[in-house]
Amino acid sequence: MQNNSNKIIAKVYIDGSNVFHAQKKLGWFVDWQKVREQLERGYEVLEWRYYIGVKDDDSAMAGFLRYLNAVGIKTVTKPLKKIALNSVNGETGERYMYKANFDVEITTDILLETGKTKEIVLFSGDSDFAYLIKRLKDLGKKVTIFSSRKTISWELKLMAAKVVYIESLKEKLKRS
């Protein structure tokens, strides 16, 4: 579906953890205001959603969430789970990893809210979304994936209508 300005009507979903790890591998971070400006040249974006797990009392994350809201990106959050890791190579002491998986939430939101959209824009390289993309194609929806060459799964490359590598847009999207 296109509107009168010939822009494609879309919704944007961002897998925050996946994008964060891609940015770390690239060695630079995106400016989400610049991302909005770039995408809104070709799309009429009905909604932006950024999914991310949060730790209690994380002031840096609280500031980032305020920034996203200020640039018009709705945040969907849940607490990070603290998962104990077994000792590695005989090391002693408690080791933890933090995790908050949003695959089910992102999938549910996309499937329940595709109504007027012609295209879904998904920022993630996670192969778990391959089946979702297949089902969206069955519904006549296009999916554009934004990811890094370093982190995108081969399944998403095969399934998506279009793949955009964020490193190819570094000069336009890099946070100053």
Secondary structure, DSSP 8 states (H G I E B T S, - for coil): -B-TTS-EEEEEEEEHHHHHHHHHHHT--B-HHHHHHHHTTTEEEEEEEEEEEE-TT-HHHHHHHHHHHHTT-EEEEEE-EEEEE--STT--S-EEEEE---HHHHHHHHHHS-TT-SEEEEE---GGGHHHHHHHHHTT-EEEEEE-TTT--HHHHHH-SEEEEGGGGHHHHB--
